[in-house]
């Protein structure tokens, strides 16, 4: 019984931690020349009220 409780406690702590970190507000310059926001600082608060997907990729 204590193993189940320990696993459940780990899952709850992981969920709460990811929720807190996921709310981080940042602002970065859009360096994509084909973007409509090119050169602007965009981030989580820039698109407030909209659902956004954040992808941080690197191409060479």
N, CA, C and O atoms as a Tinker XYZ file with bonds, in Angstrom:
   240  protein
     1  N      0.822000   -1.201000    0.000000    73     2
     2  CA     0.000000    0.000000    0.000000    64     1     3
     3  C      0.859000    1.256000    0.000000    63     2     4     5
     4  O      0.490000    2.248000   -0.627000    81     3
     5  N      1.985000    1.237000    0.681000    73     3     6
     6  CA     2.822000    2.429000    0.741000    64     5     7
     7  C      3.499000    2.710000   -0.603000    63     6     8     9
     8  O      3.796000    3.867000   -0.901000    81     7
     9  N      3.751000    1.679000   -1.421000    73     7    10
    10  CA     4.356000    1.882000   -2.733000    64     9    11
    11  C      3.379000    2.637000   -3.637000    63    10    12    13
    12  O      3.791000    3.525000   -4.384000    81    11
    13  N      2.115000    2.300000   -3.579000    73    11    14
    14  CA     1.098000    2.987000   -4.376000    64    13    15
    15  C      0.995000    4.444000   -3.938000    63    14    16    17
    16  O      0.897000    5.342000   -4.774000    81    15
    17  N      1.017000    4.674000   -2.642000    73    15    18
    18  CA     0.946000    6.040000   -2.119000    64    17    19
    19  C      2.167000    6.844000   -2.568000    63    18    20    21
    20  O      2.029000    8.004000   -2.955000    81    19
    21  N      3.350000    6.251000   -2.522000    73    19    22
    22  CA     4.577000    6.922000   -2.931000    64    21    23
    23  C      4.535000    7.282000   -4.413000    63    22    24    25
    24  O      4.927000    8.385000   -4.791000    81    23
    25  N      4.062000    6.361000   -5.256000    73    23    26
    26  CA     3.949000    6.648000   -6.685000    64    25    27
    27  C      2.940000    7.750000   -6.960000    63    26    28    29
    28  O      3.172000    8.620000   -7.800000    81    27
    29  N      1.829000    7.709000   -6.257000    73    27    30
    30  CA     0.795000    8.725000   -6.435000    64    29    31
    31  C      1.318000   10.090000   -5.999000    63    30    32    33
    32  O      1.025000   11.103000   -6.634000    81    31
    33  N      2.079000   10.116000   -4.931000    73    31    34
    34  CA     2.649000   11.362000   -4.439000    64    33    35
    35  C      3.634000   11.923000   -5.467000    63    34    36    37
    36  O      3.659000   13.133000   -5.692000    81    35
    37  N      4.441000   11.067000   -6.092000    73    35    38
    38  CA     5.384000   11.506000   -7.118000    64    37    39
    39  C      4.647000   12.076000   -8.326000    63    38    40    41
    40  O      5.071000   13.083000   -8.894000    81    39
    41  N      3.560000   11.448000   -8.716000    73    39    42
    42  CA     2.777000   11.919000   -9.857000    64    41    43
    43  C      2.159000   13.280000   -9.559000    63    42    44    45
    44  O      2.160000   14.159000  -10.420000    81    43
    45  N      1.642000   13.461000   -8.377000    73    43    46
    46  CA     1.035000   14.736000   -7.997000    64    45    47
    47  C      2.081000   15.842000   -7.976000    63    46    48    49
    48  O      1.835000   16.939000   -8.478000    81    47
    49  N      3.247000   15.563000   -7.396000    73    47    50
    50  CA     4.321000   16.563000   -7.354000    64    49    51
    51  C      4.775000   16.910000   -8.774000    63    50    52    53
    52  O      5.003000   18.081000   -9.078000    81    51
    53  N      4.908000   15.923000   -9.631000    73    51    54
    54  CA     5.303000   16.155000  -11.022000    64    53    55
    55  C      4.269000   17.007000  -11.751000    63    54    56    57
    56  O      4.631000   17.923000  -12.489000    81    55
    57  N      3.004000   16.718000  -11.555000    73    55    58
    58  CA     1.932000   17.474000  -12.195000    64    57    59
    59  C      1.934000   18.931000  -11.729000    63    58    60    61
    60  O      1.833000   19.840000  -12.552000    81    59
    61  N      2.044000   19.156000  -10.448000    73    59    62
    62  CA     2.033000   20.525000   -9.913000    64    61    63
    63  C      3.254000   21.296000  -10.404000    63    62    64    65
    64  O      3.139000   22.461000  -10.782000    81    63
    65  N      4.423000   20.653000  -10.401000    73    63    66
    66  CA     5.642000   21.307000  -10.868000    64    65    67
    67  C      5.543000   21.670000  -12.340000    63    66    68    69
    68  O      5.910000   22.782000  -12.722000    81    67
    69  N      5.055000   20.760000  -13.174000    73    67    70
    70  CA     4.938000   21.057000  -14.600000    64    69    71
    71  C      3.911000   22.153000  -14.857000    63    70    72    73
    72  O      4.076000   22.945000  -15.785000    81    71
    73  N      2.870000   22.209000  -14.063000    73    71    74
    74  CA     1.861000   23.261000  -14.213000    64    73    75
    75  C      2.461000   24.628000  -13.881000    63    74    76    77
    76  O      2.206000   25.602000  -14.589000    81    75
    77  N      3.250000   24.707000  -12.819000    73    75    78
    78  CA     3.859000   25.978000  -12.419000    64    77    79
    79  C      4.883000   26.429000  -13.453000    63    78    80    81
    80  O      4.898000   27.600000  -13.832000    81    79
    81  N      5.732000   25.530000  -13.914000    73    79    82
    82  CA     6.746000   25.879000  -14.898000    64    81    83
    83  C      6.099000   26.202000  -16.241000    63    82    84    85
    84  O      6.605000   27.050000  -16.976000    81    83
    85  N      5.010000   25.553000  -16.571000    73    83    86
    86  CA     4.324000   25.785000  -17.839000    64    85    87
    87  C      3.693000   27.156000  -17.950000    63    86    88    89
    88  O      3.324000   27.566000  -19.050000    81    87
    89  N      3.556000   27.873000  -16.862000    73    87    90
    90  CA     2.954000   29.198000  -16.872000    64    89    91
    91  C      3.987000   30.305000  -17.017000    63    90    92    93
    92  O      3.661000   31.482000  -16.863000    81    91
    93  N      5.234000   29.936000  -17.313000    73    91    94
    94  CA     6.328000   30.896000  -17.436000    64    93    95
    95  C      6.052000   31.862000  -18.586000    63    94    96    97
    96  O      5.732000   31.429000  -19.693000    81    95
    97  N      6.173000   33.163000  -18.334000    73    95    98
    98  CA     5.975000   34.182000  -19.358000    64    97    99
    99  C      7.338000   34.591000  -19.906000    63    98   100   101
   100  O      8.233000   34.955000  -19.143000    81    99
   101  N      7.493000   34.533000  -21.199000    73    99   102
   102  CA     8.747000   34.909000  -21.835000    64   101   103
   103  C      8.463000   35.771000  -23.052000    63   102   104   105
   104  O      7.323000   35.868000  -23.505000    81   103
   105  N      9.492000   36.385000  -23.570000    73   103   106
   106  CA     9.390000   37.183000  -24.777000    64   105   107
   107  C     10.688000   37.028000  -25.560000    63   106   108   109
   108  O     11.771000   37.304000  -25.043000    81   107
   109  N     10.573000   36.588000  -26.804000    73   107   110
   110  CA    11.726000   36.391000  -27.675000    64   109   111
   111  C     11.475000   37.058000  -29.016000    63   110   112   113
   112  O     10.327000   37.203000  -29.436000    81   111
   113  N     12.545000   37.463000  -29.690000    73   111   114
   114  CA    12.411000   38.080000  -31.004000    64   113   115
   115  C     12.082000   37.015000  -32.042000    63   114   116   117
   116  O     12.710000   35.957000  -32.082000    81   115
   117  N     11.094000   37.305000  -32.877000    73   115   118
   118  CA    10.733000   36.409000  -33.972000    64   117   119
   119  C     11.738000   36.618000  -35.097000    63   118   120   121
   120  O     11.769000   37.685000  -35.712000    81   119
   121  N     12.560000   35.604000  -35.370000    73   119   122
   122  CA    13.603000   35.728000  -36.388000    64   121   123
   123  C     13.243000   34.975000  -37.663000    63   122   124   125
   124  O     14.100000   34.765000  -38.521000    81   123
   125  N     11.994000   34.571000  -37.795000    73   123   126
   126  CA    11.526000   33.877000  -38.991000    64   125   127
   127  C     11.141000   34.923000  -40.034000    63   126   128   129
   128  O     10.148000   35.627000  -39.851000    81   127
   129  N     11.907000   35.045000  -41.130000    73   127   130
   130  CA    11.622000   36.095000  -42.116000    64   129   131
   131  C     10.285000   35.922000  -42.843000    63   130   132   133
   132  O      9.799000   36.878000  -43.447000    81   131
   133  N      9.682000   34.744000  -42.804000    73   131   134
   134  CA     8.388000   34.540000  -43.463000    64   133   135
   135  C      7.212000   34.769000  -42.518000    63   134   136   137
   136  O      6.058000   34.645000  -42.929000    81   135
   137  N      7.488000   35.097000  -41.273000    73   135   138
   138  CA     6.438000   35.308000  -40.278000    64   137   139
   139  C      5.873000   36.715000  -40.381000    63   138   140   141
   140  O      6.579000   37.658000  -40.736000    81   139
   141  N      4.606000   36.840000  -40.071000    73   139   142
   142  CA     3.971000   38.151000  -40.040000    64   141   143
   143  C      4.418000   38.992000  -38.860000    63   142   144   145
   144  O      4.178000   40.199000  -38.835000    81   143
   145  N      5.064000   38.376000  -37.888000    73   143   146
   146  CA     5.531000   39.073000  -36.692000    64   145   147
   147  C      7.057000   39.205000  -36.682000    63   146   148   149
   148  O      7.655000   39.433000  -35.630000    81   147
   149  N      7.675000   39.064000  -37.840000    73   147   150
   150  CA     9.141000   39.100000  -37.956000    64   149   151
   151  C      9.702000   40.382000  -37.338000    63   150   152   153
   152  O      9.247000   41.486000  -37.639000    81   151
   153  N     10.705000   40.209000  -36.462000    73   151   154
   154  CA    11.348000   41.348000  -35.811000    64   153   155
   155  C     10.680000   41.788000  -34.527000    63   154   156   157
   156  O     11.274000   42.547000  -33.762000    81   155
   157  N      9.462000   41.336000  -34.264000    73   155   158
   158  CA     8.758000   41.689000  -33.032000    64   157   159
   159  C      9.136000   40.735000  -31.906000    63   158   160   161
   160  O      9.502000   39.585000  -32.149000    81   159
   161  N      9.045000   41.219000  -30.691000    73   159   162
   162  CA     9.194000   40.350000  -29.535000    64   161   163
   163  C      7.850000   39.698000  -29.261000    63   162   164   165
   164  O      6.862000   40.379000  -28.985000    81   163
   165  N      7.820000   38.386000  -29.338000    73   163   166
   166  CA     6.583000   37.641000  -29.105000    64   165   167
   167  C      6.809000   36.637000  -27.993000    63   166   168   169
   168  O      7.941000   36.237000  -27.725000    81   167
   169  N      5.745000   36.239000  -27.360000    73   167   170
   170  CA     5.815000   35.272000  -26.275000    64   169   171
   171  C      4.423000   34.912000  -25.817000    63   170   172   173
   172  O      3.442000   35.119000  -26.532000    81   171
   173  N      4.349000   34.373000  -24.622000    73   171   174
   174  CA     3.062000   33.901000  -24.119000    64   173   175
   175  C      2.054000   35.027000  -23.918000    63   174   176   177
   176  O      0.868000   34.836000  -24.189000    81   175
   177  N      2.484000   36.175000  -23.458000    73   175   178
   178  CA     1.544000   37.270000  -23.222000    64   177   179
   179  C      1.194000   38.021000  -24.510000    63   178   180   181
   180  O      0.206000   38.755000  -24.535000    81   179
   181  N      1.983000   37.855000  -25.581000    73   179   182
   182  CA     1.718000   38.530000  -26.847000    64   181   183
   183  C      0.432000   38.015000  -27.479000    63   182   184   185
   184  O     -0.310000   38.785000  -28.089000    81   183
   185  N      0.163000   36.727000  -27.340000    73   183   186
   186  CA    -1.034000   36.110000  -27.913000    64   185   187
   187  C     -2.042000   35.764000  -26.822000    63   186   188   189
   188  O     -2.677000   34.710000  -26.869000    81   187
   189  N     -2.186000   36.634000  -25.858000    73   187   190
   190  CA    -3.078000   36.386000  -24.724000    64   189   191
   191  C     -4.512000   36.160000  -25.205000    63   190   192   193
   192  O     -5.022000   36.893000  -26.052000    81   191
   193  N     -5.143000   35.136000  -24.650000    73   191   194
   194  CA    -6.506000   34.806000  -25.018000    64   193   195
   195  C     -6.606000   33.828000  -26.176000    63   194   196   197
   196  O     -7.708000   33.421000  -26.543000    81   195
   197  N     -5.482000   33.445000  -26.756000    73   195   198
   198  CA    -5.449000   32.492000  -27.867000    64   197   199
   199  C     -4.736000   31.217000  -27.444000    63   198   200   201
   200  O     -3.890000   31.231000  -26.551000    81   199
   201  N     -5.080000   30.143000  -28.081000    73   199   202
   202  CA    -4.371000   28.887000  -27.864000    64   201   203
   203  C     -3.136000   28.908000  -28.739000    63   202   204   205
   204  O     -3.230000   29.161000  -29.940000    81   203
   205  N     -1.982000   28.647000  -28.154000    73   203   206
   206  CA    -0.734000   28.701000  -28.901000    64   205   207
   207  C      0.046000   27.409000  -28.734000    63   206   208   209
   208  O     -0.106000   26.684000  -27.751000    81   207
   209  N      0.881000   27.147000  -29.719000    73   207   210
   210  CA     1.799000   26.005000  -29.689000    64   209   211
   211  C      3.194000   26.584000  -29.822000    63   210   212   213
   212  O      3.461000   27.370000  -30.731000    81   211
   213  N      4.083000   26.200000  -28.920000    73   211   214
   214  CA     5.434000   26.740000  -28.901000    64   213   215
   215  C      6.404000   25.636000  -29.303000    63   214   216   217
   216  O      6.463000   24.569000  -28.692000    81   215
   217  N      7.160000   25.936000  -30.356000    73   215   218
   218  CA     8.159000   24.989000  -30.854000    64   217   219
   219  C      9.490000   25.695000  -30.944000    63   218   220   221
   220  O      9.620000   26.712000  -31.625000    81   219
   221  N     10.470000   25.160000  -30.262000    73   219   222
   222  CA    11.803000   25.725000  -30.289000    64   221   223
   223  C     12.707000   24.757000  -31.029000    63   222   224   225
   224  O     13.309000   23.869000  -30.425000    81   223
   225  N     12.798000   24.931000  -32.331000    73   223   226
   226  CA    13.603000   24.061000  -33.160000    64   225   227
   227  C     14.887000   24.739000  -33.582000    63   226   228   229
   228  O     15.050000   25.950000  -33.436000    81   227
   229  N     15.784000   23.948000  -34.100000    73   227   230
   230  CA    17.054000   24.477000  -34.599000    64   229   231
   231  C     17.373000   23.823000  -35.927000    63   230   232   233
   232  O     17.422000   22.598000  -36.033000    81   231
   233  N     17.585000   24.628000  -36.916000    73   231   234
   234  CA    17.903000   24.113000  -38.250000    64   233   235
   235  C     19.256000   24.624000  -38.661000    63   234   236   237
   236  O     19.627000   25.756000  -38.354000    81   235
   237  N     19.987000   23.788000  -39.352000    73   235   238
   238  CA    21.303000   24.224000  -39.863000    64   237   239
   239  C     21.325000   24.132000  -41.365000    63   238   240
   240  O     22.338000   24.452000  -41.988000    81   239
